[in-house]
Amino acid sequence: MWRWHKSKLEKTRRSTRPRRVRTSFTSFQLSKLEETFKKMPVINRPVRYSLSLELNLQEKQIKIWFQNRRKKENARVAASMATAMNSPPMLDQNQLTQMPSTSWYNPNSSTIYQPI
């Protein structure tokens, strides 16, 4: 390693602050945040401010929680759509009785039969 590069690394190691401790939300805070998320996935400033006062959290923490929650929801929806695309369609009994008969179809025949 070059000498100037090493000193630059040492300098950045000394100047970096320790990482902030991850916020542990209480069950009350989480339930209130989830309740608000169901009403409005994108939160505006006045609601964020009132939540911060009520839950004793910083507005930035609430903003980040909503960002993460939207990302989680989008990932859940994408995963369920991918699962739905790979699975056969679900049919209930009413749909089965309304479907036309396919007894007229013969893949080995060169004649095309039309259902009546």
Contacts in CASP RR format, 6 or more apart in sequence:
PFRMAT RR
TARGET T0000
AUTHOR 0000-0000-0000
METHOD contacts of the structure
MODEL  1
MWRWHKSKLEKTRRSTRPRRVRTSFTSFQLSKLEETFKKMPVINRPVRYS
LSLELNLQEKQIKIWFQNRRKKENARVAASMATAMNSPPMLDQNQLTQMP
STSWYNPNSSTIYQPI
23 57 0 8 1.000
23 61 0 8 1.000
25 33 0 8 1.000
25 57 0 8 1.000
25 65 0 8 1.000
28 55 0 8 1.000
29 55 0 8 1.000
29 57 0 8 1.000
32 51 0 8 1.000
32 54 0 8 1.000
32 55 0 8 1.000
33 51 0 8 1.000
33 55 0 8 1.000
33 62 0 8 1.000
33 65 0 8 1.000
33 66 0 8 1.000
33 69 0 8 1.000
34 69 0 8 1.000
36 43 0 8 1.000
36 47 0 8 1.000
36 51 0 8 1.000
37 66 0 8 1.000
37 69 0 8 1.000
40 47 0 8 1.000
41 66 0 8 1.000
41 69 0 8 1.000
41 70 0 8 1.000
41 73 0 8 1.000
42 66 0 8 1.000
42 70 0 8 1.000
43 51 0 8 1.000
43 62 0 8 1.000
43 63 0 8 1.000
43 66 0 8 1.000
48 59 0 8 1.000
48 62 0 8 1.000
48 63 0 8 1.000
49 59 0 8 1.000
51 57 0 8 1.000
51 62 0 8 1.000
52 58 0 8 1.000
52 59 0 8 1.000
52 61 0 8 1.000
52 62 0 8 1.000
55 62 0 8 1.000
100 115 0 8 1.000
101 115 0 8 1.000
104 113 0 8 1.000
104 114 0 8 1.000
104 115 0 8 1.000
105 113 0 8 1.000
106 113 0 8 1.000
END
